[in-house]
Amino acid sequence: MNNIVAGIVLYNPDLQRLDKNINAVFFQVDKIIFYDNGSKNIKQISSYLDQKNINYELITSEENLGIAHALNELCKSAEAYGYKWILTLDQDTVISDKLIKNYKKYLTLPNLGQLSCVYKDRNSAELKDEIDSNVVEVKECITSGALLNINAAKVIGGFDENMFIDYVDFDLCYALRNNGYKTYRISYIGMLHEIGHITSHNFFGKKVEIFNQSVFRHYYRCRNFILFTKRYKLCTKKRAIFIQFKTWIKVLLYENNKVYKTKAMFKGLRDGLKMDVVRRNYFN
């Protein structure tokens, strides 16, 4: 037994992409736990999973309660089964067939909160992060493809459900650090992932990558960035606002739905500035 479980968050998944995800991970872990966040195609998902020869559990919700809530429920379920480690995955992430084998080499690292790897984005030819020698400590990593110490997640109170989606992963990393846990990245290209629908543009000789995310996501990215930087004192309020201003300029130059995204960003900015920074415990 690996003592490792995979946790996959589902929300209206493309079943062909999900199938690639599952086929890449099921033989590397003891069990897969799925949390469905109110998918419209839940009947098709359930029928599809029943046909797969895998050890799994499907937890369902009638509404989308956010990525943070889903991740917390996955961690709680994994702990109830007695697992110590959970590989957290988005529904469209496809991992390498040797990712868990490589992660297991580093499970005795000091104060290990979570392990991450180098990854490639489907919409970009470039690797995300540099390939360093063996393993390095990093300040932050994305949740998908990370191997999380369930006890460490419990100590910090889990993922912040008030954030709902964006910056949930980075917030977890900083909360772990504040409680003495470390996030490490191994020098292994461990997965194929997708962040938004990245397009590259030339801005006066400088390459600029645009995520092209929805109005909904622009609200949360802006709101949670402000909350995140306030909570961990990463920069001044003026600096945080300026960073969002630069993002807004990119939206005006390169994205569609400019008016709606502008309104969402300004609402996110306003709400983020008003929010308190208290991190609550969602693991009880």
N, C-alpha and C positions, 0 to 999 in steps of 0.2 A: 504493500500500500504506500502510495506517494505522500499521503496526508495532504494532498493538494486537490482542491475542487475548482472548477471554473464557474464563474458567474456571468451570465450574459443578459443584458438589458434589451428588451424588445419593444419596439414601437412601430407598428405598421411595416414590418420588415418585408423586403423582397426575398421570397423564399429561395430563389436560386443563389443569391449572395449569401444568405444565412446557411444554406447547405454547405457552401465552401468553407464557411467559418467553422461549422460543426465538424466537418470531415477532417479539418486540420487540427482540432483540439481534443476530440473525444478519447483518442487512444493515449494521450499524454497525461490525463488526469483520471482520478477515481470516479468522478461524477460531474455532471453539468447541471447547474441550477439556473433556470430561466425565470426572469421576472418580466411579465408583460404589463406595459404601462397603458392599458386601455386601447389596444390595437383594434381597428375595425375588422381585420381579417383573423381574429382570434380562433374562429372555428377551423380555418384552413391551417393555421399554425399548429393547433392541437392535433389535427388529423395527420399532418406531416410528421410531427414528432413521434406519434404512435407507430409510424411505419419505420422509424429509424431504430436500428439495433444498438441502442446506447442506454447507459444508466443515467436517468435524468429525473428532475422534478420541475414542474411548471407551476409557478405562483402567478396568479392573475389579479388585476385590478380593473374595475369598471371605468376608471378615469385615469388620465395622465397626471400623476402626482410629482413628476420631476425625476431627473436622473439621480439626484442625491437620495431621495426616498427609496428608489429602486435599489440602489447600491447598498443602502443600510439594510434593507430586507434580505438581500442576498447574503450579506455578512452574518446577519443574525441566524439565517437558516443554515449556513455553513457551520457556524459555531455549534448549533443545536445537533448537528450530525457528528460533531467532534473534530472537525477539520481545523488546522492551525493556519493554513495559507489558502488564499483565494486569488485566482487569476481573473481579474476583472476585464471584461471585454464588451465593446460595442457590437451591435448585431452584424456589422459589415466588415469587421476586422478579420483578416486571415493571417494566422500566425505561422511561423516556420515549424517544420516537423521536429525540430530539435530545440525549441525554445525552452521548454520545461527542463530538459536535460542540461542545458546551459545554466539556467537559473539555479538548479539544485547544487551546483558547484559552489554557490556563494551564500547558502543559507546560514552559515555560521559567522558571517560578518558581524562586527560589533554593533550593538544597538540597531539592528536591522528593522526598519519600519516597512520598507518596500523596495522591490527591485524593478528596474525598468530596462529597456533596451533601445538600440537605435532602430528607427523605422523609416520606411519610404511612404510618401504620400502618392496615392494613385494619380493625382492631377499634377504632380510636380516630379521632374526628373531628379531632383536633388534629394540627398539623404537629410533627414531631420536629426540634427546634432552631429558632432564630429565623432569619429571612431577613435577613442582613446585606447591606451594599452590596458587590457584586462578589465579593470573596473575603477570607476571614480565616484566620489560622492557628488551629488547634484542638489541644487536647491529645490527643483521642481520637476515633475514629469506629468504626462497625460495619464489618465486613468486606464484607458484601453491598453491592454497588453502588460499592465503592471501586476506584479505578484505581491499582494498585500498581506502583512502580518495581522491576522484578525484580532489578536489580543491588543496590539498597538492601536488599531482602529477603535476598539472598545474603550481603551483608556482615554482617548481624546474626545469621545462622544460621537464617533462616526462622521459621516459626511454632513455638511451643513444644508439641511433641507430648505432653509429659508432662501438659499441662493438658487434653488430649483435646477439650473443647468450650468451656464457658463461660469468658469473659474472655480467650480466645485473641486476639480482635481488639484489645482494649485493651492487652494485653501487647505485641503487635506495635508499636502506636503509641508506647508508652513506650520500647521497645527502639530504635526508629528515632530518637527524640529523643535518647537517650543516645549515639547514634552520629552526631549532627549533622544528621540528616534531619528534615524538617518534614512535618506533615500539614495540609492546607488543606481548607477547606470552601467551595464556591462557592454563590452565592446563586441556586440553581436547584432547583426541586422535581423531582428526577430519577427517583424510583421509588416504587412501591407495594410495601410490605414488611409482614412480620408477625412480631412478637416474642411468642411464646407465644400465649395466647388471652386478651387483655386484657379485663378487666371493670372498670368504674368504680364506686366506692362512696363514700358520704358518711360521714366519720368526724368527728362533732362539728363539722360545718360545713366540714370540709376534704376536698377531693377526693383520693381514694386510688385508684391504679391497681394492679390485681392481675394478675400474669402467668399464673397458673393452669397452671404447668408441671408436668411429671411428677416422680415421686419421684427418678428417675435424675438429672434436671436440677437438682433442689434440692440433691442431694449435691454435684455439680460446681460449682454457683453458689456455695455456701458455702465449699467447700474452696479453690476457685481465687481467690475474693475475698480470703481470708486470705493465700494465697501471693502474690497480686498486690500487696497493700498492703505486705507484708513486703519483697518484692523491690525495690520502688521507694520505700520509706520514706514512704508517703503518709499514714499516721496511726499512732498507738500501737496496741499489741496490744489494750489495753482498749477503745479506740475502735472497732477493727475488730469485736471481739466484740459490742459494744453495737449496732452497725449490723446485724449478723446477728440479734441478739435482736429488734430491731424488725421485721425480715422475718419471723421466726418468729411474732410476735404477729399479723401480717397473715394468715399461714397459718391460725392458730387461729381467727381471726375470720371469714375469708371463703373458704377453700379446702376442698376435700374431701380424703379420705385423710390426715387430720391426723396420725394416729399414725405412719404410714409416712413421711410427709414430715418429721415431727419427728425420727424416728430417723435419717433420711438426713442432715438438717442437722447434727445433733450429731456424726455420724460424719465428715461433711465438715469440721466445725470442728476436731475432734481431729486428723484427718489433715493439714489445712492448717497447723496449728500445729507439727506435727512435720517437715514437708517443708523441705528446704534450698532456698535461693533461687537457686542456680546456674542460669544459662540456657545450655543446651547448643546445639551447632551441629548442625542437622538438614539442612543443605544440602550436605553432602559427598557 
